[in-house]
């Protein structure tokens, strides 16, 4: 079963891959931006959990997660100019959207789907089974009392 950490690691490794490849001038593997993006974007820095105050119809809390990749982390703030491009005029650079492209990669979607599938299987199916068993017992006791 995939975990949220697996999703974050996949996103980070795809960003590193897109940074050194793609349809644009690649970054250098030995460069500051590559090393800083790689070292800053750890699962603990990328994941935030938000627990909503509402509950689902099964009386479970609604939980949401944000996974964010810093493409201009401390020490390499110029990464935003790499991602978005740096304007117009002499010396202007074209955008190299490594973070955006990695977020659209099919492997990331597949990893997210595997996480969601495992989460549903592990946490929700047992709850549904318990609810169904209770409903069937209740229905059986109603029929027996008639």
TIRO-2110 file (N, C-alpha, C; in Angstrom, 1 decimal):
// TIRO-2110
0.8, -1.2, 0.0, N, 1, A
0.0, 0.0, 0.0, CA, 1, A
0.9, 1.2, 0.0, C, 1, A
0.6, 2.2, -0.8, N, 2, A
1.3, 3.4, -0.9, CA, 2, A
0.9, 4.3, 0.3, C, 2, A
1.9, 5.1, 0.7, N, 3, A
1.7, 6.1, 1.8, CA, 3, A
1.8, 7.5, 1.2, C, 3, A
1.4, 8.5, 2.0, N, 4, A
1.5, 9.9, 1.6, CA, 4, A
3.0, 10.2, 1.4, C, 4, A
3.9, 9.6, 2.2, N, 5, A
5.3, 9.8, 2.0, CA, 5, A
5.8, 9.3, 0.6, C, 5, A
5.2, 8.2, 0.2, N, 6, A
5.5, 7.7, -1.2, CA, 6, A
5.1, 8.7, -2.3, C, 6, A
3.9, 9.3, -2.1, N, 7, A
3.4, 10.3, -3.0, CA, 7, A
4.4, 11.5, -3.1, C, 7, A
4.8, 12.0, -1.9, N, 8, A
5.7, 13.1, -1.9, CA, 8, A
7.0, 12.8, -2.5, C, 8, A
7.5, 11.6, -2.2, N, 9, A
8.8, 11.2, -2.8, CA, 9, A
8.7, 11.1, -4.3, C, 9, A
7.6, 10.6, -4.8, N, 10, A
7.4, 10.5, -6.2, CA, 10, A
7.4, 11.8, -6.9, C, 10, A
6.7, 12.8, -6.3, N, 11, A
6.6, 14.1, -6.8, CA, 11, A
8.0, 14.8, -6.8, C, 11, A
8.7, 14.6, -5.7, N, 12, A
10.0, 15.2, -5.6, CA, 12, A
11.0, 14.6, -6.7, C, 12, A
11.0, 13.3, -6.8, N, 13, A
11.9, 12.7, -7.8, CA, 13, A
11.5, 13.1, -9.2, C, 13, A
10.2, 13.2, -9.5, N, 14, A
9.8, 13.6, -10.8, CA, 14, A
10.2, 15.1, -11.1, C, 14, A
10.1, 15.9, -10.1, N, 15, A
10.6, 17.3, -10.3, CA, 15, A
12.1, 17.3, -10.6, C, 15, A
12.8, 16.5, -9.9, N, 16, A
14.3, 16.4, -10.2, CA, 16, A
14.5, 15.9, -11.6, C, 16, A
13.8, 15.0, -12.0, N, 17, A
13.9, 14.4, -13.4, CA, 17, A
13.6, 15.5, -14.4, C, 17, A
12.4, 16.2, -14.2, N, 18, A
12.0, 17.3, -15.1, CA, 18, A
13.0, 18.4, -15.1, C, 18, A
13.6, 18.7, -14.0, N, 19, A
14.6, 19.8, -13.9, CA, 19, A
15.8, 19.5, -14.8, C, 19, A
16.2, 18.3, -15.0, N, 20, A
17.4, 18.0, -15.8, CA, 20, A
17.1, 17.5, -17.2, C, 20, A
15.8, 17.4, -17.5, N, 21, A
15.4, 17.0, -18.8, CA, 21, A
14.2, 17.8, -19.2, C, 21, A
13.5, 17.4, -20.3, N, 22, A
12.3, 18.2, -20.7, CA, 22, A
12.6, 18.9, -22.0, C, 22, A
11.7, 19.7, -22.5, N, 23, A
11.8, 20.4, -23.7, CA, 23, A
12.4, 21.8, -23.5, C, 23, A
13.3, 22.0, -22.6, N, 24, A
14.0, 23.2, -22.3, CA, 24, A
15.4, 23.0, -21.9, C, 24, A
16.1, 24.1, -21.7, N, 25, A
17.5, 23.9, -21.3, CA, 25, A
17.5, 23.3, -19.9, C, 25, A
18.2, 22.2, -19.8, N, 26, A
18.1, 21.5, -18.5, CA, 26, A
19.0, 22.2, -17.4, C, 26, A
18.6, 22.0, -16.2, N, 27, A
19.5, 22.5, -15.1, CA, 27, A
20.6, 21.5, -14.9, C, 27, A
21.6, 21.9, -14.2, N, 28, A
22.8, 21.1, -14.0, CA, 28, A
22.6, 20.3, -12.8, C, 28, A
22.9, 19.0, -12.8, N, 29, A
22.8, 18.1, -11.7, CA, 29, A
23.7, 18.6, -10.5, C, 29, A
24.7, 19.2, -10.9, N, 30, A
25.7, 19.7, -9.8, CA, 30, A
25.4, 21.1, -9.4, C, 30, A
24.4, 21.7, -10.0, N, 31, A
24.0, 23.1, -9.7, CA, 31, A
23.3, 23.3, -8.4, C, 31, A
23.3, 24.6, -7.9, N, 32, A
22.7, 24.9, -6.6, CA, 32, A
21.2, 24.7, -6.6, C, 32, A
20.5, 25.1, -7.7, N, 33, A
19.1, 24.9, -7.8, CA, 33, A
18.7, 23.4, -7.6, C, 33, A
19.3, 22.6, -8.4, N, 34, A
19.0, 21.2, -8.4, CA, 34, A
19.2, 20.6, -7.0, C, 34, A
20.4, 20.9, -6.4, N, 35, A
20.7, 20.3, -5.1, CA, 35, A
19.8, 20.9, -4.0, C, 35, A
19.5, 22.2, -4.1, N, 36, A
18.6, 22.8, -3.0, CA, 36, A
17.2, 22.3, -3.1, C, 36, A
16.6, 22.2, -4.3, N, 37, A
15.3, 21.7, -4.5, CA, 37, A
15.2, 20.3, -4.0, C, 37, A
16.2, 19.5, -4.3, N, 38, A
16.2, 18.1, -3.9, CA, 38, A
16.3, 17.9, -2.4, C, 38, A
17.2, 18.7, -1.8, N, 39, A
17.4, 18.6, -0.3, CA, 39, A
16.2, 19.2, 0.5, C, 39, A
15.6, 20.3, 0.0, N, 40, A
14.6, 21.0, 0.7, CA, 40, A
13.3, 20.2, 0.7, C, 40, A
12.9, 19.6, -0.4, N, 41, A
11.6, 18.9, -0.6, CA, 41, A
11.7, 17.5, -0.1, C, 41, A
11.6, 17.4, 1.2, N, 42, A
11.5, 16.1, 1.9, CA, 42, A
10.0, 15.9, 2.2, C, 42, A
9.6, 14.7, 2.4, N, 43, A
8.2, 14.5, 2.7, CA, 43, A
7.7, 15.3, 3.9, C, 43, A
8.5, 15.5, 4.9, N, 44, A
8.1, 16.3, 6.1, CA, 44, A
7.9, 17.8, 5.7, C, 44, A
8.6, 18.3, 4.7, N, 45, A
8.5, 19.7, 4.3, CA, 45, A
7.3, 19.8, 3.2, C, 45, A
7.0, 18.7, 2.5, N, 46, A
6.0, 18.8, 1.4, CA, 46, A
4.6, 18.5, 1.9, C, 46, A
4.4, 17.8, 3.0, N, 47, A
3.1, 17.3, 3.4, CA, 47, A
2.5, 18.2, 4.5, C, 47, A
1.3, 18.6, 4.4, N, 48, A
0.6, 19.2, 5.5, CA, 48, A
-0.8, 18.6, 5.5, C, 48, A
-1.3, 18.3, 6.7, N, 49, A
-2.6, 17.7, 6.9, CA, 49, A
-3.5, 18.7, 7.5, C, 49, A
-4.7, 18.8, 7.0, N, 50, A
-5.7, 19.7, 7.5, CA, 50, A
-6.9, 18.8, 7.9, C, 50, A
-7.3, 18.9, 9.2, N, 51, A
-8.4, 18.1, 9.6, CA, 51, A
-9.6, 19.0, 9.8, C, 51, A
-10.6, 18.8, 9.0, N, 52, A
-11.8, 19.6, 9.0, CA, 52, A
-12.7, 19.3, 10.2, C, 52, A
-13.5, 20.2, 10.6, N, 53, A
-14.3, 20.0, 11.8, CA, 53, A
-15.6, 19.2, 11.5, C, 53, A
-15.9, 19.0, 10.2, N, 54, A
-17.1, 18.3, 9.8, CA, 54, A
-16.8, 16.8, 9.8, C, 54, A
-17.8, 16.0, 9.7, N, 55, A
-17.6, 14.5, 9.6, CA, 55, A
-18.4, 14.0, 8.4, C, 55, A
-18.1, 12.8, 8.0, N, 56, A
-18.8, 12.2, 6.9, CA, 56, A
-20.1, 11.6, 7.4, C, 56, A
-20.8, 11.0, 6.4, N, 57, A
-22.1, 10.3, 6.8, CA, 57, A
-21.8, 9.1, 7.6, C, 57, A
-20.6, 8.5, 7.6, N, 58, A
-20.2, 7.4, 8.4, CA, 58, A
-19.6, 7.8, 9.7, C, 58, A
-19.8, 9.1, 10.1, N, 59, A
-19.3, 9.6, 11.3, CA, 59, A
-17.8, 9.6, 11.5, C, 59, A
-17.1, 9.7, 10.3, N, 60, A
-15.6, 9.8, 10.3, CA, 60, A
-15.2, 11.2, 10.0, C, 60, A
-14.1, 11.7, 10.6, N, 61, A
-13.7, 13.1, 10.3, CA, 61, A
-13.2, 13.2, 8.9, C, 61, A
-13.5, 14.3, 8.3, N, 62, A
-13.0, 14.6, 7.0, CA, 62, A
-11.5, 15.1, 7.1, C, 62, A
-10.6, 14.5, 6.4, N, 63, A
-9.2, 14.9, 6.4, CA, 63, A
-8.8, 15.2, 5.0, C, 63, A
-8.0, 16.3, 4.9, N, 64, A
-7.4, 16.6, 3.6, CA, 64, A
-5.9, 16.9, 3.8, C, 64, A
-5.2, 16.6, 2.7, N, 65, A
-3.8, 16.8, 2.7, CA, 65, A
-3.4, 17.7, 1.6, C, 65, A
-2.3, 18.5, 1.8, N, 66, A
-1.7, 19.3, 0.8, CA, 66, A
-0.3, 18.7, 0.6, C, 66, A
0.0, 18.6, -0.7, N, 67, A
1.4, 18.2, -1.1, CA, 67, A
1.9, 19.3, -1.9, C, 67, A
2.9, 20.0, -1.5, N, 68, A
3.5, 21.1, -2.2, CA, 68, A
5.0, 20.9, -2.4, C, 68, A
5.4, 21.3, -3.6, N, 69, A
6.8, 21.3, -4.0, CA, 69, A
7.3, 22.7, -4.0, C, 69, A
8.4, 23.0, -3.3, N, 70, A
9.0, 24.3, -3.3, CA, 70, A
10.0, 24.4, -4.5, C, 70, A
9.6, 25.1, -5.5, N, 71, A
10.6, 25.2, -6.6, CA, 71, A
11.5, 26.4, -6.5, C, 71, A
11.3, 27.2, -5.4, N, 72, A
12.2, 28.3, -5.1, CA, 72, A
12.5, 28.3, -3.6, C, 72, A
13.1, 27.2, -3.1, N, 73, A
13.4, 27.1, -1.7, CA, 73, A
14.4, 28.1, -1.2, C, 73, A
14.5, 28.3, 0.1, N, 74, A
15.6, 29.1, 0.7, CA, 74, A
16.9, 28.7, 0.2, C, 74, A
17.7, 29.7, -0.3, N, 75, A
19.0, 29.4, -0.9, CA, 75, A
19.0, 29.3, -2.4, C, 75, A
17.8, 29.2, -2.9, N, 76, A
17.7, 29.1, -4.4, CA, 76, A
16.4, 29.8, -4.8, C, 76, A
16.1, 31.0, -4.2, N, 77, A
14.9, 31.7, -4.5, CA, 77, A
14.7, 32.0, -6.0, C, 77, A
15.8, 32.1, -6.7, N, 78, A
15.7, 32.3, -8.2, CA, 78, A
15.0, 31.2, -8.9, C, 78, A
14.7, 30.1, -8.3, N, 79, A
14.0, 29.0, -8.9, CA, 79, A
12.7, 29.5, -9.5, C, 79, A
12.1, 30.5, -8.9, N, 80, A
10.8, 31.0, -9.5, CA, 80, A
11.0, 31.6, -10.9, C, 80, A
12.2, 32.2, -11.1, N, 81, A
12.5, 32.7, -12.5, CA, 81, A
12.7, 31.5, -13.5, C, 81, A
13.3, 30.4, -12.9, N, 82, A
13.4, 29.3, -13.8, CA, 82, A
12.1, 28.7, -14.1, C, 82, A
11.2, 28.5, -13.1, N, 83, A
9.9, 27.9, -13.3, CA, 83, A
9.0, 28.8, -14.2, C, 83, A
9.0, 30.1, -14.0, N, 84, A
8.0, 31.0, -14.7, CA, 84, A
8.7, 31.7, -15.8, C, 84, A
10.0, 31.8, -15.9, N, 85, A
10.6, 32.6, -16.9, CA, 85, A
10.9, 34.0, -16.3, C, 85, A
11.8, 34.8, -16.9, N, 86, A
12.1, 36.0, -16.2, CA, 86, A
11.8, 37.3, -17.0, C, 86, A
10.6, 37.3, -17.6, N, 87, A
10.1, 38.5, -18.2, CA, 87, A
10.6, 38.6, -19.7, C, 87, A
10.6, 39.8, -20.2, N, 88, A
11.0, 40.1, -21.5, CA, 88, A
12.2, 41.0, -21.6, C, 88, A
12.8, 41.1, -22.8, N, 89, A
13.9, 42.0, -23.0, CA, 89, A
15.2, 41.2, -23.1, C, 89, A
16.3, 41.9, -23.2, N, 90, A
17.6, 41.3, -23.4, CA, 90, A
17.9, 40.4, -22.2, C, 90, A
18.3, 39.2, -22.5, N, 91, A
18.7, 38.2, -21.4, CA, 91, A
17.6, 37.5, -20.8, C, 91, A
16.3, 37.8, -21.3, N, 92, A
15.2, 37.1, -20.7, CA, 92, A
15.2, 35.6, -20.9, C, 92, A
14.9, 34.9, -19.9, N, 93, A
14.9, 33.4, -20.0, CA, 93, A
13.5, 32.9, -20.2, C, 93, A
13.4, 31.8, -21.0, N, 94, A
12.1, 31.2, -21.2, CA, 94, A
11.8, 30.3, -20.0, C, 94, A
10.5, 30.1, -19.7, N, 95, A
10.2, 29.3, -18.5, CA, 95, A
10.6, 27.9, -18.7, C, 95, A
11.0, 27.3, -17.6, N, 96, A
11.3, 25.8, -17.6, CA, 96, A
10.5, 25.2, -16.4, C, 96, A
9.2, 25.0, -16.7, N, 97, A
8.2, 24.6, -15.6, CA, 97, A
8.4, 23.2, -15.1, C, 97, A
9.5, 22.9, -14.5, N, 98, A
9.7, 21.5, -14.0, CA, 98, A
8.8, 21.1, -12.9, C, 98, A
8.4, 22.0, -12.0, N, 99, A
7.4, 21.7, -10.9, CA, 99, A
6.0, 21.4, -11.5, C, 99, A
5.6, 22.3, -12.4, N, 100, A
4.3, 22.2, -13.0, CA, 100, A
4.2, 20.9, -13.8, C, 100, A
5.2, 20.6, -14.6, N, 101, A
5.2, 19.4, -15.5, CA, 101, A
5.2, 18.2, -14.6, C, 101, A
6.0, 18.1, -13.6, N, 102, A
6.0, 16.9, -12.7, CA, 102, A
4.7, 16.7, -12.0, C, 102, A
4.0, 17.8, -11.7, N, 103, A
2.6, 17.6, -11.1, CA, 103, A
1.6, 17.0, -12.0, C, 103, A
1.9, 17.1, -13.3, N, 104, A
1.0, 16.5, -14.3, CA, 104, A
1.4, 15.1, -14.8, C, 104, A
2.5, 14.6, -14.3, N, 105, A
3.0, 13.3, -14.8, CA, 105, A
2.1, 12.2, -14.4, C, 105, A
1.9, 11.2, -15.3, N, 106, A
1.0, 10.1, -15.1, CA, 106, A
1.5, 9.2, -13.9, C, 106, A
2.8, 9.1, -13.7, N, 107, A
3.3, 8.3, -12.6, CA, 107, A
2.8, 8.9, -11.2, C, 107, A
2.8, 10.2, -11.1, N, 108, A
2.3, 10.9, -9.9, CA, 108, A
0.8, 10.6, -9.7, C, 108, A
0.0, 10.7, -10.7, N, 109, A
-1.4, 10.3, -10.6, CA, 109, A
-1.6, 8.9, -10.2, C, 109, A
-0.8, 8.0, -10.8, N, 110, A
-0.9, 6.6, -10.5, CA, 110, A
-0.5, 6.3, -9.0, C, 110, A
0.5, 7.0, -8.5, N, 111, A
0.9, 6.9, -7.1, CA, 111, A
-0.2, 7.4, -6.2, C, 111, A
-0.8, 8.5, -6.5, N, 112, A
-1.9, 9.1, -5.7, CA, 112, A
-3.1, 8.1, -5.7, C, 112, A
-3.4, 7.6, -6.9, N, 113, A
-4.5, 6.6, -7.0, CA, 113, A
-4.3, 5.3, -6.1, C, 113, A
-3.0, 4.9, -6.1, N, 114, A
-2.7, 3.7, -5.3, CA, 114, A
-2.8, 4.0, -3.8, C, 114, A
-2.4, 5.2, -3.4, N, 115, A
-2.6, 5.7, -2.0, CA, 115, A
-4.0, 5.7, -1.6, C, 115, A
-4.9, 6.3, -2.5, N, 116, A
-6.3, 6.5, -2.2, CA, 116, A
-6.9, 5.1, -2.1, C, 116, A
-6.6, 4.2, -3.1, N, 117, A
-7.2, 2.9, -3.1, CA, 117, A
-6.8, 2.1, -1.8, C, 117, A
-5.6, 2.2, -1.4, N, 118, A
-5.1, 1.5, -0.2, CA, 118, A
-5.8, 2.1, 1.1, C, 118, A
-6.0, 3.4, 1.1, N, 119, A
-6.6, 4.1, 2.2, CA, 119, A
-8.1, 3.6, 2.3, C, 119, A
-8.7, 3.6, 1.2, N, 120, A
-10.1, 3.2, 1.2, CA, 120, A
-10.2, 1.7, 1.7, C, 120, A
-9.4, 0.9, 1.1, N, 121, A
-9.4, -0.5, 1.5, CA, 121, A
-9.1, -0.8, 3.0, C, 121, A
-8.1, 0.0, 3.5, N, 122, A
-7.7, -0.2, 4.9, CA, 122, A
-8.7, 0.4, 5.9, C, 122, A
-9.2, 1.6, 5.6, N, 123, A
-9.9, 2.4, 6.6, CA, 123, A
-11.4, 2.4, 6.4, C, 123, A
-11.9, 2.4, 5.2, N, 124, A
-13.3, 2.6, 5.0, CA, 124, A
-14.1, 1.3, 4.8, C, 124, A
-13.5, 0.3, 4.1, N, 125, A
-14.2, -1.0, 3.9, CA, 125, A
-14.6, -1.6, 5.2, C, 125, A
-13.7, -1.7, 6.2, N, 126, A
-14.1, -2.3, 7.4, CA, 126, A
-15.2, -1.6, 8.1, C, 126, A
-15.2, -0.3, 8.0, N, 127, A
-16.3, 0.5, 8.6, CA, 127, A
-17.6, 0.2, 7.9, C, 127, A
-17.6, 0.1, 6.6, N, 128, A
-18.8, -0.2, 5.8, CA, 128, A
-19.3, -1.6, 6.2, C, 128, A
-18.4, -2.5, 6.3, N, 129, A
-18.8, -3.9, 6.7, CA, 129, A
-19.4, -3.9, 8.0, C, 129, A
-18.9, -3.2, 9.0, N, 130, A
-19.5, -3.2, 10.3, CA, 130, A
-20.9, -2.6, 10.2, C, 130, A
-21.0, -1.5, 9.5, N, 131, A
-22.3, -0.8, 9.3, CA, 131, A
-23.4, -1.8, 8.6, C, 131, A
-22.9, -2.5, 7.6, N, 132, A
-23.8, -3.5, 7.0, CA, 132, A
-24.2, -4.6, 7.9, C, 132, A
-23.3, -5.1, 8.7, N, 133, A
-23.6, -6.2, 9.7, CA, 133, A
-24.6, -5.7, 10.7, C, 133, A
-24.5, -4.5, 11.2, N, 134, A
-25.4, -3.9, 12.1, CA, 134, A
-26.8, -3.8, 11.5, C, 134, A
-26.8, -3.3, 10.2, N, 135, A
-28.1, -3.1, 9.5, CA, 135, A
-28.8, -4.5, 9.3, C, 135, A
-28.0, -5.5, 8.9, N, 136, A
-28.6, -6.8, 8.7, CA, 136, A
-29.1, -7.4, 10.0, C, 136, A
-28.4, -7.2, 11.1, N, 137, A
-28.8, -7.7, 12.4, CA, 137, A
-30.1, -7.0, 12.8, C, 137, A
-30.2, -5.7, 12.6, N, 138, A
-31.4, -5.0, 13.0, CA, 138, A
-32.6, -5.5, 12.1, C, 138, A
-32.3, -5.6, 10.8, N, 139, A
-33.4, -6.1, 9.9, CA, 139, A
-33.8, -7.5, 10.3, C, 139, A
-32.9, -8.4, 10.7, N, 140, A
-33.2, -9.8, 11.1, CA, 140, A
-34.0, -9.7, 12.4, C, 140, A
-33.7, -8.9, 13.3, N, 141, A
-34.4, -8.8, 14.6, CA, 141, A
-35.8, -8.3, 14.4, C, 141, A
-36.0, -7.3, 13.5, N, 142, A
-37.3, -6.8, 13.2, CA, 142, A
-38.2, -7.9, 12.6, C, 142, A
-37.6, -8.7, 11.7, N, 143, A
-38.4, -9.8, 11.0, CA, 143, A
-38.8, -10.8, 12.0, C, 143, A
-37.9, -11.1, 13.0, N, 144, A
-38.1, -12.2, 14.0, CA, 144, A
-39.2, -11.7, 15.0, C, 144, A
-39.3, -10.5, 15.2, N, 145, A
-40.3, -10.0, 16.2, CA, 145, A
-41.7, -9.9, 15.6, C, 145, A
-41.8, -10.1, 14.3, N, 146, A
-43.1, -10.0, 13.6, CA, 146, A
-43.9, -11.2, 13.8, C, 146, A
END
